[in-house]
Amino acid sequence: MEIKEKSLEYAPGLEGVVACRTRICQIDGQAGKLYYAGYPIEDLAQNSTFEEVCFLLWNQRLPRHDELENLEKIFRENRSLPQEVIAFLELAPHTAHPMDALRTIASLLSCFDINLEKSPEANLQRAIFLTARFPTIVATFHRLRQNQKPVLPHPSLGFAANFLYMLFGKEPTPNQAKVMDAALILHADHEMNASTFASLVTASTLSDIYSAVASGIGALKGPLHGGANEAVLKMLMEIADPANVESYVDQALTKKVKIMGFGHRIYKNYDPRARIFKEYARRLSERTKFSRFFKINEKLEEVMQAKKGQHGIFPNVDLYSGIVYHQLGIPADLFTPIFAIARVSGWTAHILEYWQENRLFRPNALYEGPAPRAYVSMGQR
Ligand code: SDX
């Protein structure tokens, strides 16, 4: 049989490569627009809830009233962790990064899944259970590492409010709950980002949904991706004052160090999620002494616009999210886990969709090493 060589084009970072078809999420990077199954992110952040958005991502349509109530009920009934998982979190080093704890527990949960069924329905149920449990994992680990007793999930609070309740041991105000809910909506999905792609690569081998989600968590952790929100807060602390912004940016750009919270592979315009986060950050910052961070960010925007705006480098989702979480009293190393709490809905939606017409991901590499040659024995080297 004759094997014809296909002409292969090298695309560093797979830029411009279309990896799959999807009905879940659409980005118009030039216009700075984002849609979940056709609905603009601005509408969803203002009018929807995270529970409703989960349904939307998994089904690509908004739920009827009874369907939403049913999903909310399943979420509430499946928030608790197996006792063994809590025991593991107690034993795990409490100095660990919460993303490492979350990745490990997402993986550990597979050991408690005794259902052998691999149908789409069974996998959707796993997606719902995983999403229900992520906030409990993060809050439980955080409480334990502070030598505090974990707070059991609240039987009647919504998804976002319950997370804050489990974290702090008291019910959030309606405003705090709304801000957290909107933050989860804004982070729920983003087309073929690195962590979603990582989870699809694992899923494409017909591995299981837990392994795929664990791959996603691992990929999200890096500072070029979800880890940027934590890195932004560190950067703001380092800059310390709006007057230092210009010299900080100059030094960073000279050393080719990336300014966290800016730039995006797809957006060559303002990330629409950053606009919404900025407004929440502004409202929360007005009332407290931490408005200094907000002022630094505004100055950063101004300086970066002048120096990098013509190159299409604008604020991304992570620039203002950290300030919002900080204002809610959440420690910086929980910012990326919060991203994961939201994004597990998107990862699983894409995994379930991809399995409908699965094909193994297996790209090529452009070989640049030595030509074929004879083995050289140890004594001859
Ligand atoms: C997320 O993909 C998604 O959808 C991700 C996400 C999601 O919801 O899933 O939106 C979430 O991950 C947001 C991004 C968070 N990361 C950061 O904020 C880290 C800082 N930003 C970058 O490092 C960078 O912009 C990336 C990684 C986000 C995207 O970079 P690309 O597409 O790989 O581009 P690049 O690194 O090759 O940069 C291209 C040029 C370079 O200049 P030149 O060498 O061509 O002269 O742009 C410059 C870069 O130096 N550049 C920046 C910059 N980002 C790009 N220069 C300074 N500061 C920056 N932040």
Residues whose N, C-alpha, C, O or C-beta is under 5 A from the ligand:
A	BS01	SDX	H190 N193 A194 P223 L224 H225 G226 A228 V257 K258 I259 M260 G261 F262 G263 H264 R265 N316 D318
